[in-house]
Amino acid sequence: MAFSTSQGAAVDAAGCSSVSFLSTSVSNSGGAGSCIAISGDSNTIRDSTVSGCAGAGVSVDGGDTETLRGSNSSVVGNSISNFSRLVRTYAPGVHFDG
């Protein structure tokens, strides 16, 4: 599956559980956000290619910081390049929060 050329995040999956992006290609997203933004629990981004992002490459949010409950989400074996093209600071290749 391929996602390309968007004004914001190419993939924005908020409040999702058990979602997997496997061997996905995501490129050329605009705005200040990530190419892939996903929040929730037990989500996976694996063996995917992410490039040409205005902000962070991949942003994963989940778990609970107050109770220290983990989200069980993972970002494994991906190729992430050419991120932070518009937002030059605080926009990492992979951003974890929660």
Backbone as JSON, one array per atom type, in Angstrom:
{
  "sequence": "MAFSTSQGAAVDAAGCSSVSFLSTSVSNSGGAGSCIAISGDSNTIRDSTVSGCAGAGVSVDGGDTETLRGSNSSVVGNSISNFSRLVRTYAPGVHFDG",
  "N": [[0.85, -1.15, 0.0], [0.52, 2.27, -0.72], [1.02, 5.64, 0.24], [0.95, 8.96, -0.72], [1.98, 12.38, -1.22], [0.51, 14.68, 0.38], [-1.29, 17.28, 2.17], [-1.17, 17.34, 4.89], [-0.6, 15.03, 7.53], [0.21, 11.99, 6.01], [-0.82, 9.57, 6.8], [-3.09, 9.28, 9.34], [-4.02, 7.97, 12.16], [-5.98, 8.0, 14.71], [-6.57, 7.14, 18.09], [-6.66, 4.36, 17.79], [-6.62, 0.74, 17.97], [-4.61, -2.15, 17.78], [-3.74, -1.87, 15.09], [-2.0, -2.39, 12.08], [0.67, -1.42, 10.0], [2.17, -2.74, 7.41], [4.94, -3.21, 5.38], [4.51, -0.78, 4.0], [4.48, 2.14, 1.96], [5.2, 5.48, 2.44], [5.18, 8.82, 1.54], [6.25, 12.23, 0.95], [4.7, 14.18, 2.59], [2.99, 17.08, 3.77], [2.63, 20.13, 5.74], [2.98, 20.6, 9.34], [3.13, 18.24, 10.65], [3.63, 14.66, 11.16], [4.67, 12.09, 8.81], [3.45, 9.61, 9.26], [1.09, 9.36, 11.71], [0.06, 7.91, 14.62], [-2.1, 6.82, 17.17], [-2.92, 5.16, 20.22], [-3.3, 1.74, 21.33], [-1.23, -1.2, 21.04], [-0.31, -1.01, 18.35], [1.37, -1.32, 15.17], [4.13, -0.54, 13.11], [5.81, -1.76, 10.53], [8.58, -2.83, 8.56], [8.4, -0.8, 6.61], [8.6, 2.02, 4.32], [9.42, 5.34, 4.75], [9.46, 8.63, 3.72], [10.46, 12.0, 2.79], [9.14, 13.84, 4.54], [7.5, 16.63, 6.02], [7.59, 17.21, 8.74], [8.15, 15.2, 11.59], [9.09, 11.77, 10.96], [7.69, 9.36, 11.79], [5.15, 9.24, 14.17], [4.23, 8.05, 17.26], [1.81, 7.49, 19.65], [0.67, 6.56, 22.83], [-0.46, 4.48, 25.6], [-0.29, 5.24, 29.14], [0.82, 7.83, 31.01], [0.4, 8.52, 33.66], [-0.35, 6.19, 35.07], [1.64, 4.58, 34.25], [1.2, 2.65, 32.3], [2.02, 0.72, 29.56], [1.95, 1.07, 25.93], [2.31, -0.96, 24.15], [2.97, -0.66, 21.49], [4.82, -0.68, 18.37], [7.65, 0.14, 16.31], [9.33, -1.13, 13.79], [12.08, -2.22, 11.86], [12.03, -0.36, 9.71], [12.6, 1.93, 6.96], [13.49, 5.14, 7.24], [13.69, 8.32, 6.03], [14.82, 11.61, 4.9], [13.23, 13.38, 6.49], [11.8, 16.07, 8.48], [11.83, 18.3, 6.79], [10.45, 20.75, 6.57], [9.78, 21.58, 9.2], [12.32, 22.21, 11.15], [13.4, 21.69, 13.68], [13.05, 19.61, 16.6], [11.73, 17.49, 15.36], [11.88, 14.42, 14.99], [13.03, 11.33, 13.38], [11.62, 9.12, 14.37], [9.09, 9.46, 16.7], [8.1, 8.99, 19.94], [5.43, 9.1, 22.26], [3.55, 9.44, 25.29]],
  "CA": [[0.0, 0.0, 0.0], [1.33, 3.48, -0.79], [0.39, 6.93, 0.51], [1.89, 9.97, -1.2], [1.6, 13.74, -1.56], [-0.62, 15.18, 1.16], [-1.09, 18.59, 2.8], [-0.92, 17.08, 6.31], [-0.08, 13.67, 7.71], [-0.26, 11.07, 4.97], [-1.61, 8.58, 7.54], [-3.43, 9.78, 10.67], [-4.9, 6.98, 12.79], [-6.11, 8.43, 16.11], [-7.38, 6.32, 18.98], [-6.81, 3.01, 17.21], [-5.99, -0.39, 18.65], [-4.25, -3.31, 16.97], [-3.62, -1.5, 13.68], [-0.65, -2.68, 11.57], [1.09, -0.98, 8.69], [3.23, -3.67, 7.05], [5.49, -2.98, 4.04], [3.79, 0.37, 3.46], [5.31, 3.24, 1.49], [4.6, 6.77, 2.74], [6.13, 9.85, 1.1], [5.89, 13.59, 0.56], [3.61, 14.8, 3.33], [3.22, 18.49, 4.07], [2.22, 20.58, 7.06], [3.97, 20.51, 10.4], [3.0, 16.95, 11.32], [4.4, 13.49, 10.77], [4.16, 11.32, 7.67], [2.52, 8.66, 9.88], [0.74, 9.68, 13.1], [-0.84, 6.87, 15.1], [-2.24, 6.81, 18.62], [-3.7, 4.04, 20.72], [-2.54, 0.63, 21.9], [-0.9, -2.4, 20.25], [-0.19, -0.67, 16.93], [2.67, -1.71, 14.63], [4.6, -0.07, 11.81], [6.91, -2.7, 10.3], [9.13, -3.04, 7.21], [7.83, 0.22, 5.74], [9.48, 3.08, 3.85], [8.85, 6.65, 5.04], [10.41, 9.64, 3.24], [9.94, 13.27, 2.31], [8.19, 14.37, 5.52], [7.71, 18.01, 6.45], [7.94, 17.14, 10.16], [8.68, 13.91, 12.0], [8.78, 10.67, 10.06], [6.65, 8.54, 12.39], [4.78, 9.66, 15.52], [3.44, 7.01, 17.93], [1.34, 7.95, 20.95], [-0.16, 5.56, 23.48], [-0.15, 4.19, 26.99], [-0.76, 6.2, 30.14], [1.97, 8.27, 31.8], [0.06, 8.6, 35.09], [-0.34, 4.84, 35.65], [2.78, 3.91, 33.64], [0.75, 1.54, 31.45], [2.63, 0.78, 28.23], [1.0, 0.99, 24.81], [2.61, -2.17, 23.37], [3.11, -0.3, 20.08], [6.19, -0.87, 17.92], [8.12, 0.63, 15.02], [10.41, -2.1, 13.63], [12.61, -2.57, 10.55], [11.6, 0.6, 8.69], [13.56, 2.86, 6.37], [12.92, 6.48, 7.43], [14.68, 9.28, 5.53], [14.37, 12.9, 4.39], [12.19, 13.96, 7.34], [12.11, 17.39, 9.03], [12.15, 19.2, 5.68], [9.87, 22.06, 6.83], [9.98, 21.81, 10.62], [13.73, 21.85, 11.25], [13.79, 21.29, 15.03], [12.11, 18.78, 17.36], [10.98, 16.63, 14.43], [12.75, 13.25, 14.78], [12.58, 10.28, 12.47], [10.58, 8.38, 15.11], [8.72, 10.17, 17.92], [7.2, 8.24, 20.83], [4.84, 9.92, 23.31], [2.5, 8.75, 26.04]],
  "C": [[0.9, 1.23, 0.0], [0.47, 4.72, -0.55], [1.4, 7.99, 0.08], [1.21, 11.31, -1.44], [0.33, 14.19, -0.85], [-0.27, 16.53, 1.77], [-0.8, 18.45, 4.29], [-0.28, 15.72, 6.44], [-0.64, 12.78, 6.61], [-1.14, 9.98, 5.57], [-1.83, 9.14, 8.93], [-4.46, 8.84, 11.28], [-4.95, 7.29, 14.27], [-7.02, 7.5, 16.9], [-7.62, 4.91, 18.49], [-6.13, 1.95, 18.06], [-5.76, -1.52, 17.67], [-4.26, -3.02, 15.47], [-2.18, -1.77, 13.25], [-0.46, -2.09, 10.19], [2.32, -1.82, 8.36], [3.65, -3.43, 5.61], [4.74, -1.88, 3.3], [4.8, 1.42, 3.01], [4.56, 4.55, 1.72], [5.6, 7.85, 2.37], [5.45, 11.19, 0.84], [4.64, 14.13, 1.25], [3.99, 16.23, 3.68], [2.77, 18.85, 5.46], [3.32, 20.39, 8.07], [3.98, 19.15, 11.09], [3.91, 15.88, 10.78], [3.85, 12.89, 9.48], [3.13, 10.3, 8.16], [2.33, 9.08, 11.33], [-0.28, 8.65, 13.56], [-0.88, 6.92, 16.63], [-3.16, 5.68, 19.03], [-2.78, 2.94, 21.22], [-2.35, -0.5, 20.9], [-0.87, -2.14, 18.75], [1.23, -0.98, 16.46], [2.92, -1.05, 13.28], [5.86, -0.88, 11.54], [7.28, -2.78, 8.82], [8.56, -2.05, 6.19], [8.89, 1.25, 5.35], [8.77, 4.41, 4.04], [9.87, 7.69, 4.59], [9.7, 10.92, 2.82], [8.93, 13.91, 3.23], [8.52, 15.81, 5.88], [8.15, 18.07, 7.9], [8.58, 15.81, 10.48], [8.3, 12.83, 11.0], [7.58, 9.87, 10.56], [6.4, 9.05, 13.8], [3.84, 8.62, 16.12], [3.09, 7.5, 19.33], [0.46, 6.87, 21.57], [0.29, 5.3, 24.9], [-0.7, 5.28, 27.89], [0.41, 6.57, 31.04], [1.67, 8.33, 33.29], [0.12, 7.23, 35.76], [0.85, 4.0, 35.16], [2.4, 2.65, 32.86], [1.35, 1.73, 30.06], [1.6, 0.64, 27.13], [1.17, -0.28, 23.99], [2.64, -1.88, 21.87], [4.57, -0.44, 19.66], [6.41, -0.28, 16.53], [9.39, -0.16, 14.74], [10.8, -2.27, 12.16], [12.19, -1.64, 9.42], [12.77, 1.39, 8.13], [12.92, 4.24, 6.42], [13.98, 7.49, 7.03], [14.01, 10.57, 5.07], [13.17, 13.45, 5.16], [12.66, 15.33, 7.82], [12.51, 18.38, 7.93], [11.61, 20.6, 5.9], [10.09, 22.47, 8.28], [11.38, 21.31, 10.95], [14.18, 21.41, 12.64], [12.67, 20.48, 15.7], [11.21, 17.94, 16.46], [11.84, 15.41, 14.09], [12.21, 12.29, 13.75], [11.46, 9.47, 13.08], [10.34, 9.11, 16.43], [7.73, 9.32, 18.71], [6.71, 9.19, 21.92], [3.8, 9.08, 24.05], [3.05, 7.99, 27.19]]
}
